[in-house]
Amino acid sequence: RMEAALAEHGLTVDQWRVLDLLSDGEGHAMSEIVAAIVVPGPTLTKIVDRLVDAAAVYRLVDVRDRRRVLAFLSESGKALHSRSAPGVAAAEE
């Protein structure tokens, strides 16, 4: 059911999980995202790359630690999350 609800918005379940994590407005390092959604690092890179290509997510260098890159939701990513959330909630119920 969740896959069907997300397919309407062109998202996979893993992409949704990344969007949902980033919806808190905080930047998250790739290592944090890997731990939260439990996918291998290379898989997460592909997921985030697709979200970046869709302009839903962007990356910035962490100002506190320039070795880290943080992922954030873009404005269109926030809108996509908002449009998708009701269908996901309904599927989870």
Contacts in CASP RR format, 6 or more apart in sequence:
PFRMAT RR
TARGET T0000
AUTHOR 0000-0000-0000
METHOD contacts of the structure
MODEL  1
RMEAALAEHGLTVDQWRVLDLLSDGEGHAMSEIVAAIVVPGPTLTKIVDR
LVDAAAVYRLVDVRDRRRVLAFLSESGKALHSRSAPGVAAAEE
1 90 0 8 1.000
1 91 0 8 1.000
2 13 0 8 1.000
2 16 0 8 1.000
2 88 0 8 1.000
2 91 0 8 1.000
2 92 0 8 1.000
3 12 0 8 1.000
3 13 0 8 1.000
4 91 0 8 1.000
5 84 0 8 1.000
5 87 0 8 1.000
5 88 0 8 1.000
5 90 0 8 1.000
5 91 0 8 1.000
6 12 0 8 1.000
6 13 0 8 1.000
6 15 0 8 1.000
6 16 0 8 1.000
6 84 0 8 1.000
6 88 0 8 1.000
9 80 0 8 1.000
9 83 0 8 1.000
9 84 0 8 1.000
11 19 0 8 1.000
11 80 0 8 1.000
11 84 0 8 1.000
12 47 0 8 1.000
14 37 0 8 1.000
14 39 0 8 1.000
14 43 0 8 1.000
14 47 0 8 1.000
15 47 0 8 1.000
15 50 0 8 1.000
15 51 0 8 1.000
16 84 0 8 1.000
16 88 0 8 1.000
17 36 0 8 1.000
17 37 0 8 1.000
18 33 0 8 1.000
18 37 0 8 1.000
18 44 0 8 1.000
18 47 0 8 1.000
18 48 0 8 1.000
18 51 0 8 1.000
18 57 0 8 1.000
18 71 0 8 1.000
19 51 0 8 1.000
19 56 0 8 1.000
19 57 0 8 1.000
19 73 0 8 1.000
19 77 0 8 1.000
19 80 0 8 1.000
19 81 0 8 1.000
19 84 0 8 1.000
20 81 0 8 1.000
20 85 0 8 1.000
20 88 0 8 1.000
21 28 0 8 1.000
21 33 0 8 1.000
21 36 0 8 1.000
21 37 0 8 1.000
22 28 0 8 1.000
22 33 0 8 1.000
22 57 0 8 1.000
22 71 0 8 1.000
22 72 0 8 1.000
22 73 0 8 1.000
23 73 0 8 1.000
23 78 0 8 1.000
23 81 0 8 1.000
25 72 0 8 1.000
25 73 0 8 1.000
27 60 0 8 1.000
27 70 0 8 1.000
27 71 0 8 1.000
27 72 0 8 1.000
28 36 0 8 1.000
28 70 0 8 1.000
28 71 0 8 1.000
29 62 0 8 1.000
29 68 0 8 1.000
29 69 0 8 1.000
29 70 0 8 1.000
29 71 0 8 1.000
30 41 0 8 1.000
30 44 0 8 1.000
30 45 0 8 1.000
30 48 0 8 1.000
30 69 0 8 1.000
30 71 0 8 1.000
33 44 0 8 1.000
33 48 0 8 1.000
33 71 0 8 1.000
34 40 0 8 1.000
34 41 0 8 1.000
34 44 0 8 1.000
37 44 0 8 1.000
39 47 0 8 1.000
48 57 0 8 1.000
48 59 0 8 1.000
48 71 0 8 1.000
51 57 0 8 1.000
51 77 0 8 1.000
52 58 0 8 1.000
52 59 0 8 1.000
54 76 0 8 1.000
55 74 0 8 1.000
55 76 0 8 1.000
55 77 0 8 1.000
56 73 0 8 1.000
56 74 0 8 1.000
56 76 0 8 1.000
56 77 0 8 1.000
56 80 0 8 1.000
57 71 0 8 1.000
57 72 0 8 1.000
57 73 0 8 1.000
57 74 0 8 1.000
57 77 0 8 1.000
58 71 0 8 1.000
58 72 0 8 1.000
58 74 0 8 1.000
59 69 0 8 1.000
59 70 0 8 1.000
59 71 0 8 1.000
59 72 0 8 1.000
60 69 0 8 1.000
60 70 0 8 1.000
60 72 0 8 1.000
61 68 0 8 1.000
61 69 0 8 1.000
61 70 0 8 1.000
62 68 0 8 1.000
62 69 0 8 1.000
62 70 0 8 1.000
73 81 0 8 1.000
END
